[in-house]
Amino acid sequence: MKEEEIRPQRVFDEYLRLAQLDAVRFFADAPRLAGLCPACASPGELAFTKNGFAYELCPECFTLFVNPRPVADAFSRYYTDSPSAKFWASTFYKETAEARRQKLWKPKAQLIHQALLRYQAAGHSVIDVGGGFGLFAEEMRMLSGSPIVVIEPGPDLAKICREKSLLVVEKFLEQVAIGDLPSGSKAFVSFELFEHLHSPGAFLSRLKELMSPGDLFIFTTLSSAGVDIQALWEDSKSVSPPHHLNFLNPTSAAILLERKGFELLEVTTPGKLDIDILSNSRVDIKDRFWRTFIATANAAVMERWQTLLAETGFSSHMMVICRKPERSHALSGAL
């Protein structure tokens, strides 16, 4: 798989251009609050600034995060009213929907289905938090036959999901009530959502309230330990405020989930694009090793390295499987 197949550079660069304008339009005058690392609650250290947002790196768990960050209301307005959010929901998805279905969502639905079987959760209602265009929900509905619910606060994306006959809860997770969801056992999933969350701790607390003991939560997110993010750093297109605020990693994800009282089952980094992303962004690579590698390695060597990164936890695409245990053991003081 190549980055261009699921994220055409022309379209993605236009989205980033609009997002940069929205960073000023929606956040320049918004109040900002300072905080601690969203994973381990340690003070961060300034790493760089981008689009008017300061990113800090936690010296304890190596989470990269925006701090201080604008208040939550500013992000609510951004996701419901901004030109970049509307562009993502319309132009970007329309031009990439089928490629993303074949390259991303069909394999991901298979991966999730196997995880549900592995943890004896087949037949559970699947709750897709931040379901976007509904492609995963469509694939999962065909694959498993289980009830599928999409939680999607964006009005444009929620409308698209309803047009696909998907059951939609048009709310942020923090506003969802238990009565909005099917009864019985559930498996909650979210894909590329954690990096957007204003408060990962608050999100997990609310999610846990909606879960029954034994319910699964499976999510994917960007990892700060991923080689393309490490090599490109502030020049990485993945580090793109205002929409990407939190970059956990396998270590810090485990810390956060433990603090919030979840039982961690698996952390993997099954990414396929790190080396291709570096190749596409070679002009921004400052590290001598990676500049030389991208310039001289052949396709077979690049493929071997991509496999190694995925298998050893250093791809920037991270997948986490956890569940609500029978007995709560959340620590106090979590963010």
C-alpha positions, 0 to 999 in steps of 0.5 A: 500500500502507498500513501498516495492511494489513500491520501492523495498529496494534492487533496491532503495538502489542500486540507492541511492548507485549510486547517492552517487557516482554521487554526487562526480563525477558530483558535487565535482568540480562544482561551488556553489552559495549561496541563500535564501529560495526558498519559502519565500526568508529568510536566512536559517540555517544549518541543516545537510550535506549529500553526500557533500551537505549542507541542510538548514532549513528556520526558517520562513517557515520551507522549507528544501533546499540545500544551496549553490547549484551547478550551473544548468549546473552540474545538466543538465549533471547529469540528462542526463549522470549519471549512477544513472539517467540511472539506474532509467530509466532502471533497477528501472522502469523495475522492478517496472513499473507494480506495480507502475502503479496499486498502484500509477498511476491509482489512481493518474490519477483518482485523477487528472481527478476528479480535472479537473472536479472539476475546469471545466478543463475536455477536456483541454490538459494535459501537464505532466512536467517531465513525466518520464516513461510515466505511468501517461500519458498512464493512463490519455490518457485512462481515459480522452481522452484529448491530452497528452504531456510529457515534459521529458529532460532525453533522456532514459526516452523520448525514452521510452515515444515515444515508447508508442506513446506519444507526447514528448518534450525532453527539460527542461521546461525552454527551452520549447516554446509555439509552442511546446505545443498544442493550447487551454486550458491546465492543467499542471501537475508534479509529484515528480519534485519540489524537483529536481528543481534547481530554483523553482522560475524560473520554476514557472516563465517559467511555467506561461509564457506558461500558459493562464489565467485560466490554471491549474497547479497540482503538487505533491512533498515531504513535509518537514513537513511530519512525516517520513522526520521529524523523520528520518531527514538526515537519510531519504532516501527521503533526497538524494542529488544530486536529491532532493534539495527542500522540501516545505511544505503546508505553504511554498508552499502557500507562493511561489505560492503567490509570483509568482502570482498563485492562490492557490486552494488546498493543501492536503497531501494524502500520504499512506506510512509515517508510513510504511517508518518509520517502514522500517527505524526503526534503523535510528529513534532517536526520542523516541516517534516514536521508541516506536510507531513503535515497539509497535503499531499494524496494525490497530493503524498504519493505523489510524495514517496514515489516521490522518497524511494525513488528517491533512497535516503531510504526506510527500506526498503533492499535490497542485492545483493552476491556473494562474489567469485572472490578474497577481499579482506576487510580485517583488523580487521572486527567 
